[in-house]
Structures are given as C-alpha cells and as structure tokens.
Amino acid sequence: MGRVKVLTIFILISLLLFSFTYAFPRNRFRAQVIPPRITSKPIQISQDIRKLIMERNKVWFELRELLRDKQLNLSKIEEKARELQKLEEEISNKIQENILERLSKDLNLTKEQESSIKNIFERYREKLETLRKDLRDIKKQLIEEIKKILTEEQKKKFDKYLKPIYPWGRLWIGK
C-alpha cells in the first residue's frame, strides 16, 4: 500500500511539473513553436497591462485573506470575486489587443484580416475559458482522490507540497 501512495504522489508531482513546463515555456521551446520573425522582438507588456496585473494580484491577496478569516463574510468574498473576474477580463482584452496590434504590424495585415482575427479570438475565448475551468476541476478531483488514501499526517505534508505550486489553492483545492 505504501508503494501505491508514493507512486501516486510521484505521478501527481510529475503531472504538475509537466503542466508548468508547457504553461511557462522557455525561449528555446518558444522558438521552435513560433516562427522566428515573430519572436525576434519579444512582445512587450504595456504599462496598462502591468498596472492591471498588479491590481489583480492585490485583489487576489485580499480575497485570500478574506478566505482565511474564521468568520467568512460571503458578501465581501463575492464582491472581491466579481472584481477579480472584471480585472481578468480587462487583462485578457488588453493582451488580445496587444497581440492583434503586434500581428498587424509584423505581418502587415489588412483591416479585413484584423477584423477576421479579432472574430477568431472572440470565438475561441469561451472555449478556452471552458477548458481552463475543466482543467481546474480535473486537478481538484485528482488532489481530492489522492487525499482520500492519505492519513491526516500525510495530508498535512501533501498540502505543504502543494503550497508552492498552488499558492491560491484554497480557492479551488478545497482547504
């Protein structure tokens, strides 16, 4: 039984590391996937996006602190969650605008092509959000299933393994 637990934990950690490898590719990997003409000049994050990201991180921290309180204030949590969602949408829109602007400049797109690409972004946005939610649910199920076979002491150690990987884990891991 002990080997099964160790193997399960090893598989979980491997999956998490694998997902981070593709979530945050290094330049050599990106250079193989994206044509060199586009990667020759790295995409710059505008000051607007940086400010939005800083604001989002601040709201994340505030939401985390609200969730840590012994007496949960659901109205404040809902308010922060809505604010967070709004900021995420703004960041996504700004990034999409930056990408479209960069593609337009680098590829000399016509107005018609820009419009078509914008429509494509919009069509796939909902699909990508659904995939992100599904991935969160799958990771949550995976973690919960592993926790079912662990003792209380092992669960505490397991949570310590997850903390650096999922600093906001309490939001969806179920702590």
Secondary structure, 3 states (H helix, E strand, C coil): CHHHHHHHHHHHHHHHHHHHHHHCCCHHHHHHHCCHHHHCCCCCCCHHHHHHHHHHHHHHHHHHHHHHCCCCCHHHHHHHHHHHHHHHHHHHHHHHHHHHHHHHHHHCCCHHHHHHHHHHHHHHHHHHHHHHHHHHHHHHHHHHHHHHCCCHHHHHHHHHHHHHHCCCHHHCCCC
